[in-house]
């Protein structure tokens, strides 16, 4: 798949992420998106040959000083990911890696996003059977998240992954809120 056109700032951060993740045994990177907290890439773990969604959140400045507010947000996101673990329709935290500038959250193994899938189709439309299947998967994921006393408020195509089993997987966990 063709790499997206990125602005200069994003290119620099993306390259930093790739350099750090290469040291941790990842390769074949593909930029997915930028969010309020960080950046999401797809990368292959060289040892296992599996692809993962990896969210990189910059938690340190150029001098290596930790931004405590960002680190607290990352820890809160890890807690939510662990709380909502266990559904095939919700991204699962595989591991967290503390890099020199970024904290990386390695998420559910996947092949890409539903947006990329739709964009690759000749008429940019899913057939009816596929649309029904993905809608069911997303509904199952939302039901599971709600059953864990969380809600999600940023559901869009960029935040839905397709796993190796062909399931749609909700992956936007930093915007989950606890129900009170």
Z-matrix of the N, CA and C atoms (Angstrom, degrees):
N
C 1 1.442
C 2 1.524 1 108.65
N 3 1.321 2 116.74 1 141.62
C 4 1.453 3 123.27 2 -178.32
C 5 1.530 4 110.87 3 -69.09
N 6 1.340 5 115.32 4 136.85
C 7 1.466 6 121.31 5 178.55
C 8 1.525 7 109.65 6 -70.27
N 9 1.326 8 116.64 7 142.07
C 10 1.461 9 121.91 8 179.49
C 11 1.523 10 110.43 9 -69.35
N 12 1.340 11 116.13 10 153.90
C 13 1.457 12 121.24 11 172.38
C 14 1.521 13 107.69 12 -77.73
N 15 1.318 14 116.85 13 123.47
C 16 1.456 15 122.12 14 -176.49
C 17 1.520 16 109.98 15 -116.05
N 18 1.339 17 116.31 16 147.54
C 19 1.460 18 118.98 17 174.60
C 20 1.530 19 108.63 18 -70.84
N 21 1.315 20 116.94 19 166.01
C 22 1.461 21 122.22 20 -173.03
C 23 1.532 22 112.22 21 -58.88
N 24 1.324 23 117.53 22 -44.89
C 25 1.470 24 121.60 23 -179.93
C 26 1.533 25 110.59 24 -59.96
N 27 1.320 26 116.70 25 -46.43
C 28 1.467 27 120.97 26 -179.52
C 29 1.522 28 110.56 27 -66.31
N 30 1.342 29 117.63 28 -38.19
C 31 1.463 30 120.85 29 177.33
C 32 1.521 31 111.75 30 -59.34
N 33 1.339 32 116.03 31 -42.77
C 34 1.471 33 120.46 32 -179.53
C 35 1.538 34 109.97 33 -63.83
N 36 1.345 35 116.67 34 -46.90
C 37 1.465 36 119.50 35 -179.84
C 38 1.527 37 111.75 36 -66.63
N 39 1.320 38 116.76 37 -39.47
C 40 1.467 39 121.43 38 177.42
C 41 1.529 40 110.24 39 -60.17
N 42 1.337 41 116.77 40 -44.05
C 43 1.469 42 120.24 41 178.55
C 44 1.524 43 110.95 42 -63.98
N 45 1.331 44 117.35 43 -39.64
C 46 1.469 45 120.47 44 176.89
C 47 1.528 46 110.76 45 -61.73
N 48 1.339 47 115.78 46 -41.81
C 49 1.464 48 119.61 47 177.92
C 50 1.523 49 110.54 48 -61.67
N 51 1.330 50 116.37 49 -47.39
C 52 1.460 51 120.35 50 -179.18
C 53 1.529 52 110.86 51 -60.24
N 54 1.342 53 116.69 52 -43.59
C 55 1.465 54 120.51 53 179.83
C 56 1.527 55 111.06 54 -60.21
N 57 1.347 56 116.49 55 -45.55
C 58 1.460 57 119.73 56 -179.49
C 59 1.529 58 111.63 57 -68.09
N 60 1.327 59 116.76 58 -44.13
C 61 1.467 60 120.07 59 -178.58
C 62 1.520 61 111.95 60 -66.72
N 63 1.321 62 117.49 61 -30.88
C 64 1.469 63 120.88 62 175.50
C 65 1.529 64 109.79 63 -59.82
N 66 1.330 65 116.27 64 -39.30
C 67 1.467 66 120.49 65 178.30
C 68 1.530 67 112.28 66 -64.58
N 69 1.325 68 116.42 67 -23.63
C 70 1.465 69 121.16 68 179.33
C 71 1.529 70 112.78 69 -97.72
N 72 1.352 71 116.42 70 11.40
C 73 1.452 72 120.04 71 173.13
C 74 1.514 73 115.99 72 91.49
N 75 1.326 74 118.40 73 26.25
C 76 1.460 75 122.03 74 178.01
C 77 1.525 76 109.90 75 -113.17
N 78 1.332 77 115.96 76 152.40
C 79 1.458 78 121.61 77 179.93
C 80 1.530 79 108.95 78 -151.49
N 81 1.324 80 116.52 79 -175.96
C 82 1.464 81 123.49 80 176.97
C 83 1.527 82 112.09 81 49.03
N 84 1.304 83 114.88 82 64.49
C 85 1.463 84 122.06 83 -175.03
C 86 1.515 85 112.01 84 -82.94
N 87 1.318 86 114.80 85 149.02
C 88 1.460 87 122.07 86 172.09
C 89 1.523 88 107.51 87 -141.77
N 90 1.315 89 115.69 88 123.44
C 91 1.462 90 121.63 89 179.06
C 92 1.530 91 108.53 90 -70.63
N 93 1.348 92 116.42 91 134.90
C 94 1.460 93 120.72 92 179.44
C 95 1.517 94 110.86 93 -108.77
N 96 1.337 95 116.63 94 -58.62
C 97 1.463 96 117.81 95 -175.60
C 98 1.519 97 111.41 96 -163.66
N 99 1.332 98 113.39 97 168.75
C 100 1.461 99 122.48 98 174.60
C 101 1.511 100 107.40 99 -120.34
N 102 1.312 101 115.85 100 134.63
C 103 1.450 102 120.38 101 177.51
C 104 1.513 103 110.42 102 -121.66
N 105 1.310 104 115.59 103 -172.12
C 106 1.461 105 121.21 104 -178.87
C 107 1.531 106 111.15 105 -63.78
N 108 1.324 107 117.02 106 -34.26
C 109 1.465 108 120.46 107 -176.74
C 110 1.511 109 114.70 108 -94.90
N 111 1.329 110 117.85 109 -32.45
C 112 1.449 111 118.76 110 -173.73
C 113 1.509 112 112.54 111 -173.29
N 114 1.315 113 114.87 112 -153.95
C 115 1.454 114 122.88 113 -172.75
C 116 1.523 115 109.53 114 -125.54
N 117 1.338 116 116.02 115 146.31
C 118 1.457 117 120.60 116 178.57
C 119 1.520 118 108.61 117 -117.91
N 120 1.331 119 114.82 118 131.51
C 121 1.457 120 121.67 119 176.17
C 122 1.524 121 108.52 120 -128.50
N 123 1.306 122 114.98 121 158.28
C 124 1.452 123 120.28 122 167.79
C 125 1.518 124 106.13 123 -102.43
N 126 1.321 125 116.99 124 138.66
C 127 1.457 126 120.40 125 -179.37
C 128 1.519 127 109.55 126 -148.89
N 129 1.324 128 114.75 127 152.75
C 130 1.457 129 120.51 128 179.08
C 131 1.520 130 109.29 129 -99.23
N 132 1.328 131 115.96 130 130.65
C 133 1.456 132 120.64 131 173.79
C 134 1.526 133 106.72 132 -78.24
N 135 1.319 134 116.79 133 117.21
C 136 1.455 135 122.00 134 -173.73
C 137 1.524 136 112.11 135 -59.60
N 138 1.314 137 117.70 136 -39.20
C 139 1.461 138 122.07 137 -176.34
C 140 1.528 139 112.52 138 -65.79
N 141 1.332 140 117.02 139 -40.94
C 142 1.470 141 120.90 140 -175.42
C 143 1.524 142 113.43 141 -103.60
N 144 1.348 143 116.92 142 -13.39
C 145 1.464 144 122.33 143 -176.60
C 146 1.524 145 112.49 144 65.76
N 147 1.331 146 118.15 145 21.83
C 148 1.462 147 122.76 146 178.33
C 149 1.519 148 109.33 147 -101.60
N 150 1.349 149 114.96 148 147.05
C 151 1.467 150 121.17 149 178.55
C 152 1.523 151 109.63 150 -98.48
N 153 1.321 152 115.48 151 139.71
C 154 1.451 153 121.91 152 -179.72
C 155 1.525 154 110.27 153 -131.49
N 156 1.315 155 115.33 154 153.43
C 157 1.458 156 121.00 155 167.48
C 158 1.524 157 105.62 156 -84.39
N 159 1.299 158 116.87 157 129.31
C 160 1.461 159 121.07 158 -179.07
C 161 1.520 160 108.41 159 -126.45
N 162 1.307 161 114.22 160 121.60
C 163 1.462 162 119.87 161 177.26
C 164 1.522 163 107.89 162 -97.91
N 165 1.331 164 116.07 163 125.78
C 166 1.460 165 121.64 164 177.61
C 167 1.514 166 109.58 165 -108.64
N 168 1.318 167 115.60 166 120.54
C 169 1.462 168 120.74 167 -179.90
C 170 1.529 169 107.76 168 -113.58
N 171 1.342 170 117.44 169 118.47
C 172 1.462 171 118.67 170 178.92
C 173 1.531 172 110.50 171 -70.52
N 174 1.321 173 115.98 172 114.97
C 175 1.464 174 120.65 173 -177.76
C 176 1.530 175 112.16 174 -114.53
N 177 1.332 176 117.16 175 -3.64
C 178 1.456 177 120.66 176 178.99
C 179 1.525 178 109.50 177 -127.47
N 180 1.330 179 115.87 178 146.83
C 181 1.460 180 120.01 179 176.99
C 182 1.525 181 109.71 180 -84.75
N 183 1.329 182 116.84 181 -176.04
C 184 1.461 183 121.79 182 -176.84
C 185 1.525 184 112.54 183 -61.44
N 186 1.334 185 117.40 184 -24.23
C 187 1.471 186 121.44 185 179.43
C 188 1.521 187 112.94 186 -91.01
N 189 1.319 188 117.01 187 0.67
C 190 1.459 189 120.63 188 179.61
C 191 1.518 190 114.50 189 87.70
N 192 1.344 191 117.30 190 5.46
C 193 1.459 192 120.99 191 179.35
C 194 1.525 193 110.03 192 -77.55
N 195 1.316 194 116.05 193 135.90
C 196 1.459 195 121.53 194 -178.09
C 197 1.521 196 110.35 195 -77.89
N 198 1.322 197 115.64 196 133.33
C 199 1.457 198 122.51 197 171.41
C 200 1.533 199 105.57 198 -86.92
N 201 1.320 200 116.61 199 101.61
C 202 1.466 201 121.06 200 -172.64
C 203 1.525 202 112.33 201 -61.79
N 204 1.318 203 117.50 202 -36.51
C 205 1.471 204 120.13 203 179.38
C 206 1.531 205 110.29 204 -63.10
N 207 1.331 206 117.44 205 -43.87
C 208 1.472 207 121.25 206 177.56
C 209 1.529 208 110.72 207 -64.38
N 210 1.321 209 116.18 208 -42.87
C 211 1.467 210 119.80 209 179.91
C 212 1.523 211 110.60 210 -62.82
N 213 1.321 212 117.32 211 -39.05
C 214 1.466 213 120.79 212 176.58
C 215 1.526 214 111.03 213 -62.99
N 216 1.353 215 116.90 214 -39.76
C 217 1.467 216 120.86 215 177.29
C 218 1.528 217 110.71 216 -63.42
N 219 1.327 218 116.53 217 -42.02
C 220 1.469 219 120.86 218 179.18
C 221 1.526 220 109.90 219 -62.65
N 222 1.315 221 117.08 220 -44.97
C 223 1.469 222 120.38 221 179.84
C 224 1.529 223 110.96 222 -63.94
N 225 1.325 224 117.12 223 -37.40
C 226 1.468 225 121.14 224 176.96
C 227 1.531 226 110.07 225 -65.07
N 228 1.335 227 116.50 226 -41.05
C 229 1.470 228 120.03 227 178.22
C 230 1.530 229 110.64 228 -64.88
N 231 1.328 230 117.08 229 -41.63
C 232 1.472 231 119.67 230 177.41
C 233 1.524 232 110.54 231 -60.02
N 234 1.331 233 117.22 232 -41.65
C 235 1.470 234 120.89 233 177.76
C 236 1.522 235 111.19 234 -60.31
N 237 1.331 236 117.14 235 -43.70
C 238 1.474 237 120.75 236 179.75
C 239 1.525 238 111.33 237 -65.91
N 240 1.331 239 115.89 238 -41.12
C 241 1.464 240 119.31 239 177.93
C 242 1.527 241 110.59 240 -61.23
N 243 1.308 242 116.05 241 -42.16
C 244 1.473 243 119.50 242 178.68
C 245 1.529 244 111.11 243 -67.53
N 246 1.336 245 116.72 244 -37.27
C 247 1.457 246 120.93 245 179.31
C 248 1.530 247 111.38 246 -64.66
N 249 1.320 248 117.29 247 -35.25
C 250 1.468 249 121.85 248 -175.89
C 251 1.529 250 112.22 249 -100.40
N 252 1.304 251 117.48 250 17.19
C 253 1.463 252 122.92 251 -179.34
C 254 1.526 253 110.96 252 -72.45
N 255 1.330 254 115.83 253 145.54
C 256 1.454 255 119.19 254 170.37
C 257 1.509 256 116.42 255 119.58
N 258 1.321 257 118.43 256 -8.05
C 259 1.463 258 120.69 257 178.84
C 260 1.526 259 109.21 258 -103.14
N 261 1.328 260 117.55 259 140.58
C 262 1.465 261 118.89 260 175.44
C 263 1.530 262 112.75 261 -71.06
N 264 1.338 263 117.25 262 -5.87
C 265 1.463 264 121.49 263 -177.02
C 266 1.529 265 112.82 264 -109.30
N 267 1.325 266 117.02 265 8.64
C 268 1.464 267 123.00 266 178.05
C 269 1.527 268 106.74 267 -132.59
N 270 1.342 269 116.24 268 133.13
C 271 1.463 270 118.94 269 -178.69
C 272 1.522 271 110.42 270 -59.94
N 273 1.309 272 114.23 271 140.52
C 274 1.458 273 121.46 272 178.91
C 275 1.516 274 109.64 273 -109.90
N 276 1.319 275 115.76 274 140.89
C 277 1.455 276 121.24 275 176.11
C 278 1.526 277 107.83 276 -76.77
N 279 1.324 278 116.30 277 117.06
C 280 1.459 279 121.57 278 177.72
C 281 1.527 280 109.27 279 -82.81
N 282 1.322 281 115.31 280 -49.34
C 283 1.468 282 120.43 281 176.78
C 284 1.512 283 109.81 282 -164.67
N 285 1.314 284 115.80 283 162.80
C 286 1.459 285 122.90 284 174.85
C 287 1.524 286 107.39 285 -115.81
N 288 1.326 287 115.84 286 140.02
C 289 1.461 288 121.82 287 -179.96
C 290 1.522 289 107.70 288 -124.57
N 291 1.322 290 116.74 289 126.53
C 292 1.460 291 121.17 290 175.82
C 293 1.516 292 108.98 291 -93.61
N 294 1.337 293 116.29 292 104.78
C 295 1.454 294 121.54 293 178.78
C 296 1.510 295 111.15 294 -89.63
N 297 1.331 296 116.17 295 -172.34
C 298 1.459 297 120.00 296 -177.59
C 299 1.523 298 112.59 297 -74.68
N 300 1.335 299 117.65 298 -30.74
C 301 1.466 300 121.10 299 177.49
C 302 1.529 301 111.37 300 -120.57
N 303 1.319 302 116.35 301 -33.37
C 304 1.459 303 122.50 302 -174.83
C 305 1.520 304 111.64 303 -110.66
N 306 1.326 305 115.31 304 152.58
C 307 1.460 306 120.98 305 160.60
C 308 1.515 307 104.48 306 -103.12
N 309 1.331 308 116.23 307 129.92
C 310 1.456 309 121.76 308 -177.57
C 311 1.514 310 109.83 309 -107.00
N 312 1.318 311 116.22 310 132.11
C 313 1.456 312 122.47 311 173.96
C 314 1.525 313 106.84 312 -107.91
N 315 1.326 314 116.01 313 111.31
C 316 1.462 315 121.54 314 -179.80
C 317 1.520 316 106.79 315 -88.85
N 318 1.339 317 115.11 316 119.03
C 319 1.462 318 121.68 317 -173.07
C 320 1.519 319 111.35 318 -111.85
N 321 1.308 320 115.44 319 176.20
C 322 1.448 321 125.72 320 -178.68
C 323 1.530 322 113.72 321 -32.96
N 324 1.314 323 115.28 322 135.93
C 325 1.461 324 122.28 323 175.36
C 326 1.527 325 109.36 324 -60.38
N 327 1.318 326 116.74 325 134.23
C 328 1.463 327 119.23 326 -175.87
C 329 1.520 328 111.21 327 -153.29
N 330 1.324 329 115.01 328 168.47
C 331 1.460 330 120.59 329 177.72
C 332 1.523 331 112.16 330 -106.06
N 333 1.307 332 118.31 331 -18.23
C 334 1.461 333 121.57 332 -179.70
C 335 1.511 334 110.64 333 163.74
N 336 1.324 335 115.55 334 -166.03
C 337 1.459 336 120.76 335 -179.98
C 338 1.525 337 109.54 336 -103.37
N 339 1.316 338 115.44 337 160.58
C 340 1.467 339 119.34 338 177.09
C 341 1.528 340 109.90 339 -65.88
N 342 1.331 341 117.18 340 -30.88
C 343 1.472 342 120.81 341 177.34
C 344 1.524 343 109.80 342 -62.94
N 345 1.338 344 117.08 343 -45.03
C 346 1.468 345 120.27 344 178.05
C 347 1.525 346 110.91 345 -62.07
N 348 1.318 347 116.47 346 -40.09
C 349 1.467 348 120.51 347 178.26
C 350 1.524 349 110.77 348 -60.75
N 351 1.321 350 116.60 349 -50.18
C 352 1.466 351 120.91 350 -179.17
C 353 1.528 352 110.91 351 -62.80
N 354 1.334 353 116.65 352 -43.20
C 355 1.460 354 120.32 353 -179.95
C 356 1.534 355 112.25 354 -63.77
N 357 1.333 356 117.59 355 -24.55
C 358 1.469 357 120.62 356 -179.06
C 359 1.529 358 112.81 357 -82.95
N 360 1.326 359 117.20 358 -12.54
C 361 1.463 360 120.91 359 -179.21
C 362 1.530 361 110.33 360 -78.17
N 363 1.339 362 116.91 361 147.03
C 364 1.473 363 120.14 362 -176.00
C 365 1.525 364 114.49 363 -54.04
N 366 1.320 365 118.42 364 -42.67
C 367 1.464 366 120.11 365 -178.96
C 368 1.536 367 112.25 366 -108.29
N 369 1.339 368 116.67 367 14.64
C 370 1.465 369 123.47 368 179.21
C 371 1.526 370 112.14 369 56.50
N 372 1.319 371 116.95 370 35.37
C 373 1.461 372 121.96 371 178.99
C 374 1.519 373 110.10 372 -136.40
N 375 1.334 374 115.46 373 140.53
C 376 1.463 375 120.55 374 171.40
C 377 1.517 376 108.95 375 -78.21
N 378 1.328 377 116.52 376 150.37
C 379 1.463 378 117.26 377 171.83
C 380 1.527 379 108.01 378 -72.89
N 381 1.306 380 117.21 379 166.57
C 382 1.464 381 122.02 380 -172.81
C 383 1.533 382 112.42 381 -60.21
N 384 1.315 383 117.62 382 -42.97
C 385 1.468 384 121.26 383 -178.74
C 386 1.532 385 110.35 384 -63.30
N 387 1.336 386 116.76 385 -44.90
C 388 1.470 387 120.41 386 178.76
C 389 1.522 388 111.29 387 -64.39
N 390 1.332 389 117.22 388 -41.84
C 391 1.467 390 120.79 389 179.41
C 392 1.526 391 110.46 390 -61.17
N 393 1.312 392 117.14 391 -43.27
C 394 1.472 393 120.95 392 178.83
C 395 1.525 394 110.20 393 -63.71
N 396 1.331 395 116.97 394 -44.42
C 397 1.472 396 120.99 395 -179.24
C 398 1.533 397 111.12 396 -61.34
N 399 1.352 398 116.88 397 -47.19
C 400 1.463 399 119.57 398 -178.81
C 401 1.527 400 111.58 399 -67.73
N 402 1.326 401 117.66 400 -36.82
C 403 1.471 402 120.30 401 176.19
C 404 1.526 403 110.21 402 -62.74
N 405 1.316 404 117.20 403 -41.14
C 406 1.472 405 121.50 404 177.31
C 407 1.532 406 110.35 405 -62.01
N 408 1.337 407 116.84 406 -45.34
C 409 1.469 408 120.98 407 179.54
C 410 1.529 409 110.85 408 -60.04
N 411 1.323 410 116.41 409 -44.93
C 412 1.463 411 120.72 410 -179.61
C 413 1.527 412 110.55 411 -64.58
N 414 1.339 413 116.71 412 -42.54
C 415 1.473 414 120.11 413 177.49
C 416 1.526 415 110.52 414 -61.69
N 417 1.329 416 117.20 415 -42.14
C 418 1.480 417 120.96 416 177.51
C 419 1.532 418 110.56 417 -61.12
N 420 1.349 419 116.12 418 -42.41
C 421 1.458 420 120.22 419 178.67
C 422 1.521 421 112.36 420 -63.40
N 423 1.334 422 116.35 421 -44.32
C 424 1.467 423 120.14 422 177.96
C 425 1.527 424 111.12 423 -63.43
N 426 1.319 425 116.49 424 -42.21
C 427 1.467 426 120.61 425 178.53
C 428 1.530 427 109.84 426 -60.02
N 429 1.321 428 116.53 427 -43.31
C 430 1.465 429 120.50 428 -178.97
C 431 1.535 430 110.49 429 -65.30
N 432 1.338 431 116.50 430 -44.60
C 433 1.466 432 120.03 431 178.71
C 434 1.525 433 110.16 432 -59.60
N 435 1.321 434 116.94 433 -43.89
C 436 1.468 435 120.92 434 178.98
C 437 1.519 436 111.42 435 -65.22
N 438 1.324 437 117.20 436 -36.07
C 439 1.471 438 120.26 437 179.45
C 440 1.529 439 111.51 438 -66.03
N 441 1.329 440 116.43 439 -20.28
C 442 1.468 441 122.00 440 177.92
C 443 1.529 442 111.43 441 -95.23
N 444 1.339 443 115.65 442 15.70
C 445 1.468 444 123.04 443 177.75
C 446 1.522 445 113.20 444 64.87
N 447 1.322 446 116.73 445 35.30
C 448 1.460 447 122.64 446 174.84
C 449 1.522 448 108.72 447 -125.97
N 450 1.310 449 115.34 448 158.03
C 451 1.460 450 121.14 449 170.70
C 452 1.520 451 106.82 450 -127.93
N 453 1.304 452 116.31 451 162.69
C 454 1.465 453 121.03 452 179.09
C 455 1.521 454 107.43 453 -127.19
N 456 1.343 455 117.06 454 137.30
C 457 1.466 456 118.58 455 -174.07
C 458 1.529 457 114.07 456 -124.97
N 459 1.311 458 117.72 457 20.82
C 460 1.467 459 119.73 458 177.94
C 461 1.525 460 109.61 459 -142.68
N 462 1.309 461 115.87 460 57.72
C 463 1.456 462 121.05 461 -178.25
C 464 1.530 463 109.29 462 -87.14
N 465 1.331 464 115.82 463 115.49
C 466 1.464 465 121.64 464 177.53
C 467 1.524 466 108.11 465 -152.02
N 468 1.317 467 116.50 466 167.81
C 469 1.463 468 121.23 467 -174.14
C 470 1.531 469 113.07 468 -56.70
N 471 1.333 470 118.09 469 -37.45
C 472 1.471 471 119.93 470 179.23
C 473 1.521 472 112.09 471 -63.58
N 474 1.341 473 117.68 472 -20.06
C 475 1.460 474 122.17 473 -176.88
C 476 1.525 475 112.95 474 -101.76
N 477 1.320 476 116.34 475 14.52
C 478 1.458 477 121.58 476 176.11
C 479 1.524 478 107.52 477 -117.90
N 480 1.324 479 116.25 478 117.10
C 481 1.462 480 121.69 479 177.70
C 482 1.518 481 109.68 480 -92.25
N 483 1.323 482 115.95 481 160.05
C 484 1.454 483 122.32 482 169.43
C 485 1.524 484 106.17 483 -112.33
N 486 1.342 485 116.42 484 121.35
C 487 1.459 486 119.29 485 -179.68
C 488 1.525 487 110.56 486 -86.97
N 489 1.326 488 116.30 487 178.21
C 490 1.461 489 121.24 488 -177.28
C 491 1.523 490 113.09 489 -68.92
N 492 1.318 491 117.99 490 -13.67
C 493 1.459 492 121.68 491 175.61
C 494 1.524 493 111.95 492 -92.31
N 495 1.331 494 116.88 493 1.37
C 496 1.464 495 121.21 494 -179.94
C 497 1.513 496 113.55 495 83.37
N 498 1.334 497 117.78 496 12.62
C 499 1.462 498 121.40 497 178.69
C 500 1.528 499 110.86 498 -85.62
N 501 1.320 500 116.13 499 145.13
C 502 1.458 501 121.75 500 169.81
C 503 1.527 502 106.78 501 -82.04
N 504 1.325 503 116.58 502 130.46
C 505 1.460 504 122.43 503 -174.26
C 506 1.523 505 109.11 504 -126.35
N 507 1.322 506 117.49 505 123.06
C 508 1.466 507 122.34 506 177.42
C 509 1.520 508 108.26 507 -72.35
N 510 1.334 509 115.88 508 128.57
C 511 1.471 510 117.60 509 -175.81
C 512 1.517 511 114.02 510 -125.79
N 513 1.297 512 119.21 511 4.35
C 514 1.471 513 120.36 512 -177.07
C 515 1.519 514 109.25 513 -92.04
N 516 1.317 515 117.21 514 81.64
C 517 1.450 516 120.38 515 -173.21
C 518 1.515 517 114.72 516 -93.63
N 519 1.328 518 118.23 517 -14.95
C 520 1.469 519 116.94 518 -177.79
C 521 1.515 520 111.95 519 -71.72
N 522 1.339 521 117.69 520 -17.36
C 523 1.460 522 119.87 521 179.00
C 524 1.520 523 112.58 522 -97.08
N 525 1.330 524 117.21 523 6.45
C 526 1.463 525 118.37 524 176.01
C 527 1.511 526 108.73 525 -69.44
N 528 1.309 527 114.81 526 142.83
C 529 1.458 528 121.63 527 177.36
C 530 1.520 529 107.77 528 -122.04
N 531 1.320 530 115.75 529 146.46
C 532 1.445 531 119.94 530 175.71
C 533 1.520 532 110.32 531 -76.56
N 534 1.323 533 117.03 532 137.53
C 535 1.453 534 120.45 533 172.44
C 536 1.524 535 108.07 534 -79.06
N 537 1.277 536 116.46 535 140.67
C 538 1.477 537 119.94 536 -179.81
C 539 1.507 538 109.78 537 -113.34
